[in-house]
């Protein structure tokens, strides 16, 4: 008997045994439930949406979607289940106030109603350290937001396209790293438009976020950006890694500023590349989800209520 034929016979035997076991074992009864059970589960695990607002200190704070239990759908799923557990179907609930409907303002942070953190890397130099950072993000399954200088993109097109291929979030960092506050209105407008064109034509990215070099901006940039459906992005926590502190110092700067909704500013340096895995592990160990700037502006909640819940758990 050939090995292949023997394998087929063995596979059929296993399948027959599994079928027999299914027939002789009784079906697990579903958990008896009432509407009140699901109302209680929604109260315990549901999450209310957060409205966008203008803060006196933090300027524009985007909204955040919530989760509401679809009670009829959950009742049907639970009734048809055979594992004796609650099967819950949730629907996303949008906030009623959105950032784009409020007066234009820069964004320094995400709402504090979700334990999230955002990794932001401004890139005008440091291309020799980016492959290591990209590898770390890939290995950890993390998406960060890279604000790219238009001139840098032209000089490092292969590396810039690698970021896009890896699914990283892309924003504008202007072109040539000027001080935006010192530019005329015409030149400031060109910073927005020229860099957007470079990102779109070279990378296929229609970016609607811009991080001004060195965080230097004024109200003109905020208004010009709004006219282009673009948001000015700053940061909550600055690693000051461009001064090349030790990786342990970079990690401690993140640790000391941990707060829900934080947006962390970094650059591609040797020290940051070494610290990045530790930063990711720190955030996860502290219960933070990691999201991109685009996630924040889209009011996308990354945490999800339970979809299956054992009766004794509630």
Backbone torsions as a table, in degrees:
resi	resn	phi	psi	omega
1	UNK	NA	130.3	-178.7
2	UNK	-69.7	157.6	178.6
3	UNK	-61.7	-39.2	-178.8
4	UNK	-64.3	-42.9	180.0
5	UNK	-65.6	-40.5	178.4
6	UNK	-62.0	-38.0	179.6
7	UNK	-64.7	-41.1	-179.8
8	UNK	-65.4	-40.6	179.5
9	UNK	-64.6	-43.3	179.3
10	UNK	-62.8	-40.7	-180.0
11	UNK	-63.3	-41.0	179.3
12	UNK	-66.6	-35.2	178.9
13	UNK	-65.5	-42.2	178.3
14	UNK	-63.7	-42.2	179.8
15	UNK	-63.0	-41.4	179.5
16	UNK	-65.0	-39.2	179.3
17	UNK	-64.6	-42.5	178.6
18	UNK	-61.6	-40.9	179.4
19	UNK	-63.8	-41.6	179.3
20	UNK	-62.8	-43.2	-179.6
21	UNK	-63.9	-37.0	178.6
22	UNK	-64.6	-37.8	-177.4
23	UNK	-72.5	-35.4	-173.2
24	UNK	-89.7	-14.9	179.0
25	UNK	-92.2	133.4	-179.3
26	UNK	-67.5	150.2	176.6
27	UNK	-70.9	138.0	177.4
28	UNK	-72.4	128.3	-177.8
29	UNK	-72.6	140.5	177.2
30	UNK	-68.3	154.6	179.3
31	UNK	-71.4	125.9	174.4
32	UNK	-62.6	133.6	-176.7
33	UNK	-136.0	157.8	174.0
34	UNK	-126.6	166.7	177.6
35	UNK	-58.9	-36.3	179.5
36	UNK	-59.9	-34.8	177.7
37	UNK	-59.0	-44.7	-176.6
38	UNK	-74.2	-33.7	174.5
39	UNK	-61.0	-41.4	179.6
40	UNK	-67.4	-40.2	178.3
41	UNK	-64.2	-39.2	177.7
42	UNK	-64.3	-40.0	179.4
43	UNK	-66.2	-35.6	-176.9
44	UNK	-79.6	-40.3	-172.3
45	UNK	-112.2	-15.2	178.4
46	UNK	-66.3	157.1	-177.9
47	UNK	-130.9	122.3	-179.7
48	UNK	-71.7	146.1	175.2
49	UNK	-68.8	157.1	178.4
50	UNK	-114.2	127.5	179.0
51	UNK	-76.8	146.4	172.1
52	UNK	-67.0	153.3	179.9
53	UNK	-156.2	163.2	173.4
54	UNK	-101.8	121.0	-178.0
55	UNK	-102.7	144.4	-178.3
56	UNK	-61.9	-34.2	-178.4
57	UNK	-97.0	-50.3	-171.4
58	UNK	-91.2	3.4	177.9
59	UNK	62.7	-127.4	-175.5
60	UNK	-81.0	122.6	176.0
61	UNK	-116.0	115.2	-176.9
62	UNK	-62.8	162.7	174.8
63	UNK	-79.1	-177.5	-179.1
64	UNK	-150.7	130.3	179.5
65	UNK	-68.2	159.5	177.7
66	UNK	-119.1	-177.4	177.5
67	UNK	-125.8	133.2	176.2
68	UNK	-126.9	136.6	-178.2
69	UNK	-72.6	128.8	172.2
70	UNK	-82.2	94.8	-171.3
71	UNK	-64.9	-48.7	179.0
72	UNK	-58.6	-43.5	-179.9
73	UNK	-65.3	-39.6	179.7
74	UNK	-66.5	-37.5	177.1
75	UNK	-63.2	-41.7	179.5
76	UNK	-66.0	-45.0	-179.6
77	UNK	-62.3	-43.4	-178.5
78	UNK	-67.2	-40.1	-179.4
79	UNK	-64.8	-33.1	-177.8
80	UNK	-88.1	-10.3	-179.2
81	UNK	-76.3	154.2	-179.4
82	UNK	-119.5	14.9	-176.8
83	UNK	-104.4	4.8	178.1
84	UNK	70.4	24.3	-178.5
85	UNK	-123.1	161.7	171.7
86	UNK	-77.0	134.4	174.0
87	UNK	-116.0	116.1	-167.8
88	UNK	-111.8	133.7	175.8
89	UNK	-113.8	123.9	-176.0
90	UNK	-109.5	148.9	174.7
91	UNK	-122.1	141.8	-179.6
92	UNK	-73.6	138.7	179.3
93	UNK	-119.9	119.8	-177.2
94	UNK	-79.8	150.5	173.3
95	UNK	-67.9	164.7	179.2
96	UNK	-94.1	-17.6	176.4
97	UNK	-114.7	124.9	-178.2
98	UNK	-115.7	149.9	-173.9
99	UNK	-59.5	-38.1	-176.8
100	UNK	-69.3	-13.5	177.6
101	UNK	-93.1	-6.9	179.6
102	UNK	-96.7	166.1	176.3
103	UNK	-55.0	142.4	-177.5
104	UNK	-59.9	138.5	-178.4
105	UNK	-158.1	149.6	174.4
106	UNK	-70.3	160.5	179.8
107	UNK	-114.7	124.4	178.6
108	UNK	-107.1	-18.0	-173.2
109	UNK	-159.3	162.4	171.2
110	UNK	-90.2	166.1	178.3
111	UNK	-63.1	148.2	-177.2
112	UNK	-81.8	1.9	-177.8
113	UNK	-81.5	-0.8	170.4
114	UNK	-130.7	138.9	-179.2
115	UNK	-81.5	79.8	-176.0
116	UNK	-123.3	160.6	173.6
117	UNK	-141.9	147.4	-179.8
118	UNK	-122.3	129.4	177.7
119	UNK	-96.1	123.2	-179.5
120	UNK	-122.8	130.4	179.7
121	UNK	-122.1	115.1	176.2
122	UNK	-86.9	128.3	-171.8
123	UNK	-123.9	106.6	168.5
124	UNK	-124.2	-9.7	-178.9
125	UNK	-161.7	-176.8	176.7
126	UNK	82.8	22.6	-177.3
127	UNK	-60.7	-24.4	-179.6
128	UNK	-68.4	-17.7	-178.3
129	UNK	-103.0	-9.6	-177.7
130	UNK	-66.7	-40.3	179.2
131	UNK	-55.5	-40.0	177.8
132	UNK	-64.4	-41.0	179.9
133	UNK	-67.6	-40.2	177.5
134	UNK	-62.1	-42.3	179.1
135	UNK	-62.0	-42.5	178.7
136	UNK	-62.1	-47.0	-179.6
137	UNK	-61.5	-40.8	178.8
138	UNK	-63.7	-46.6	-178.8
139	UNK	-62.1	-38.7	-176.7
140	UNK	-87.2	-6.9	-178.7
141	UNK	66.7	39.8	-175.9
142	UNK	-116.1	139.6	172.9
143	UNK	-107.1	130.7	175.8
144	UNK	-114.4	173.3	175.8
145	UNK	-109.6	121.1	179.2
146	UNK	-105.7	117.3	174.7
147	UNK	-92.8	113.3	-171.3
148	UNK	-103.5	133.9	173.3
149	UNK	-74.0	132.1	-177.2
150	UNK	-59.5	-40.9	178.4
151	UNK	-64.8	-38.6	178.8
152	UNK	-64.0	-41.0	179.7
153	UNK	-58.1	-44.5	-178.8
154	UNK	-62.4	-35.3	-178.3
155	UNK	-83.3	-21.3	-174.3
156	UNK	-131.4	51.1	-171.5
157	UNK	-62.9	-40.8	-179.3
158	UNK	-61.7	-43.4	-179.5
159	UNK	-69.0	-39.8	178.0
160	UNK	-62.7	-41.0	178.9
161	UNK	-68.7	-30.0	176.0
162	UNK	-61.9	-39.7	177.5
163	UNK	-60.0	-42.7	179.3
164	UNK	-66.2	-43.7	179.8
165	UNK	-61.1	-32.9	-179.5
166	UNK	-78.5	-3.4	178.9
167	UNK	80.5	17.8	178.6
168	UNK	-74.6	152.2	-179.6
169	UNK	-79.5	136.7	-174.6
170	UNK	-121.6	133.7	175.6
171	UNK	-133.2	174.9	-179.4
172	UNK	-93.0	140.3	174.4
173	UNK	-121.3	23.5	-176.8
174	UNK	73.2	-169.3	179.6
175	UNK	-134.0	121.4	176.8
176	UNK	90.7	0.5	176.3
177	UNK	56.8	49.6	176.7
178	UNK	-82.8	167.9	171.4
179	UNK	-83.9	108.6	-174.5
180	UNK	-60.1	-30.5	-178.2
181	UNK	-68.8	-21.2	-177.4
182	UNK	-93.1	-1.8	-176.8
183	UNK	-89.0	149.6	172.3
184	UNK	-68.2	165.4	179.1
185	UNK	-58.9	-40.0	-179.9
186	UNK	-64.3	-45.0	-179.2
187	UNK	-69.9	-33.0	177.7
188	UNK	-66.9	-40.7	176.7
189	UNK	-61.5	-39.7	179.4
190	UNK	-65.7	-33.8	177.3
191	UNK	-59.4	-42.9	178.1
192	UNK	-66.8	-49.2	-171.6
193	UNK	-74.8	-44.5	-177.6
194	UNK	-65.4	-44.9	-179.0
195	UNK	-66.0	-40.5	177.1
196	UNK	-59.3	-42.5	179.7
197	UNK	-63.2	-41.2	178.4
198	UNK	-62.5	-46.5	-179.3
199	UNK	-63.8	-36.0	-177.6
200	UNK	-75.4	-46.5	-175.6
201	UNK	-76.5	-34.1	-176.4
202	UNK	-90.7	-30.9	-174.6
203	UNK	-118.3	-10.8	-177.2
204	UNK	73.0	23.2	-176.7
205	UNK	-107.9	121.4	176.1
206	UNK	-95.4	74.7	-172.4
207	UNK	-76.0	139.6	178.6
208	UNK	-123.5	28.3	176.3
209	UNK	-134.3	143.2	179.5
210	UNK	-139.6	133.3	175.9
211	UNK	-109.6	110.3	-178.4
212	UNK	-64.5	138.4	178.7
213	UNK	-54.4	133.7	179.6
214	UNK	61.4	12.1	-179.1
215	UNK	70.6	17.6	-176.7
216	UNK	-88.2	116.7	-179.2
217	UNK	-154.1	167.7	170.7
218	UNK	-141.8	-176.3	-174.4
219	UNK	-62.3	-27.5	179.3
220	UNK	-59.0	-44.1	-180.0
221	UNK	-62.7	-42.0	-179.3
222	UNK	-60.7	-43.8	-179.3
223	UNK	-70.2	-43.8	178.8
224	UNK	-61.8	-39.8	179.6
225	UNK	-64.8	-44.7	-179.9
226	UNK	-58.7	-40.1	178.8
227	UNK	-62.3	-19.5	179.7
228	UNK	-107.2	18.0	-177.8
229	UNK	53.0	40.1	-177.5
230	UNK	-121.4	147.7	-178.5
231	UNK	-114.1	135.8	176.6
232	UNK	-83.1	129.3	-174.9
233	UNK	-115.9	128.1	172.8
234	UNK	-115.1	-145.2	-175.3
235	UNK	-148.0	159.7	174.8
236	UNK	-93.1	-45.7	-176.2
237	UNK	-123.7	126.1	179.6
238	UNK	-106.1	122.2	178.5
239	UNK	-78.3	-14.8	-177.0
240	UNK	50.0	37.7	-176.0
241	UNK	-72.6	-15.3	178.7
242	UNK	-66.4	-13.6	174.6
243	UNK	-88.4	2.9	175.8
244	UNK	59.3	50.2	171.9
245	UNK	-71.8	165.7	177.7
246	UNK	-62.4	151.0	178.7
247	UNK	-52.5	-36.8	179.7
248	UNK	-63.6	-33.5	179.1
249	UNK	-70.4	-42.1	177.5
250	UNK	-60.0	-45.4	179.6
251	UNK	-61.3	-42.0	-178.8
252	UNK	-68.1	-33.4	177.0
253	UNK	-64.6	-36.2	175.5
254	UNK	-69.9	-46.0	-177.9
255	UNK	-59.5	-41.8	-175.4
256	UNK	-71.5	-15.5	-178.2
257	UNK	-114.3	15.7	-179.8
258	UNK	-57.3	125.1	176.2
259	UNK	-159.5	139.1	179.8
260	UNK	-55.6	131.2	-179.4
261	UNK	91.7	5.5	-175.5
262	UNK	-68.0	145.7	175.3
263	UNK	-120.9	119.8	-167.8
264	UNK	-104.6	123.0	-179.1
265	UNK	-91.7	130.3	177.4
266	UNK	-141.0	171.8	175.3
267	UNK	-137.0	162.4	178.4
268	UNK	-79.7	94.3	176.0
269	UNK	-124.5	164.6	178.2
270	UNK	-60.4	-41.5	-177.5
271	UNK	-68.7	-39.2	179.0
272	UNK	-67.5	-39.9	177.6
273	UNK	-59.4	-37.4	178.5
274	UNK	-72.9	-35.1	-176.1
275	UNK	-80.5	-22.3	-172.0
276	UNK	-55.5	-47.3	178.4
277	UNK	-59.6	-37.9	-179.7
278	UNK	-68.7	-36.5	178.0
279	UNK	-63.6	-45.0	179.4
280	UNK	-61.6	-45.1	-180.0
281	UNK	-65.5	-39.0	177.3
282	UNK	-59.0	-49.3	-177.9
283	UNK	-61.4	-45.6	-178.6
284	UNK	-66.7	-41.1	-180.0
285	UNK	-65.2	-25.6	178.1
286	UNK	-90.0	4.3	175.8
287	UNK	85.8	17.8	179.5
288	UNK	-89.0	140.2	166.6
289	UNK	-91.7	149.2	-176.8
290	UNK	-109.5	124.0	-177.1
291	UNK	-131.6	167.3	-179.5
292	UNK	-93.8	169.2	175.2
293	UNK	-61.9	-39.4	178.8
294	UNK	-64.0	-36.5	174.0
295	UNK	-59.7	-44.4	-178.6
296	UNK	-61.1	-48.2	-176.9
297	UNK	-70.2	-26.0	177.8
298	UNK	-81.7	2.1	179.1
299	UNK	61.1	31.2	-174.3
300	UNK	-85.8	118.1	176.6
301	UNK	-84.2	129.9	-176.4
302	UNK	-92.3	-23.0	178.2
303	UNK	-87.2	145.7	-174.6
304	UNK	-131.0	138.0	175.1
305	UNK	-64.1	164.4	-178.9
306	UNK	-64.6	142.4	178.0
307	UNK	-96.4	-26.9	176.6
308	UNK	-131.7	134.0	-174.3
309	UNK	-141.0	123.4	176.9
310	UNK	-68.1	148.0	-175.8
311	UNK	-57.5	-39.4	-176.4
312	UNK	-74.1	-9.1	-178.7
313	UNK	-81.4	-18.7	-173.7
314	UNK	-107.4	NA	NA
